Amino acid sequence: MAVIRGYIAASLDGLIVSGDGSLDWLFKYDDMDLGEHDYRLFLKGIRTVVMGRATYDFIASENSPWAYGDQRVIVVTSRPIERPKGPLEIYADVDALIAELRALEDGDVWMLGGGRLQMAFMERGALDEIEIYVIPEILGSGQPLFPLTGYRASPRLLSAKPIEKGCVRLHYRF
């Protein structure tokens, strides 16, 4: 059975996007050596990438090439996507998607991007693990790592590791 994983960075004040909708605060840490936890190594173990519409729209607006050529990409949205940036599938029903992902046998699933979709999976008991990279930046406003929905959980800490530039990697299992 596939493991459904989160892999995300957050500011020290718990935000994933700054108040102006930018990730510039995060890009200055792109040159960090994450060793065995490097994004490119992580992505090699992923067969299916799942993202919400806001994350897809952000990625589609970037000038960079489509980064998910070898992965199946699913966007959770109820709105059609005109001229997709790369090959993708659209799902509107989170419960049906989770049932399909749970039946996968050919590689893990990455919940890419914002916390709203990750929270929807957590609320349904469908997020197995999450790696959170805490970046030493205080943004003051923006989008929180997870929306406050009333959901409560006590994930088990698998590891906490300081990395370069004052950042910390936290790895939890639900």
Buried (B, 14 or more C-beta within 10 A) or exposed (E): EBBBBBBBBBBBEBBBBBEEEEEEBBEEBEEBEBEEBEBEEBBEEBBBBBBBBBBBBBBBEEEEEBBBEEBBBBBBBEEEBEEBBBEBEBBEEBEEBBEEBEEBEEBBBBBBBBBBBBBBBBBEEBBBBBBBBBBEBEBEEBBBBBBEEEEEEEBEEEEEEEBEEEBBBBBBEB
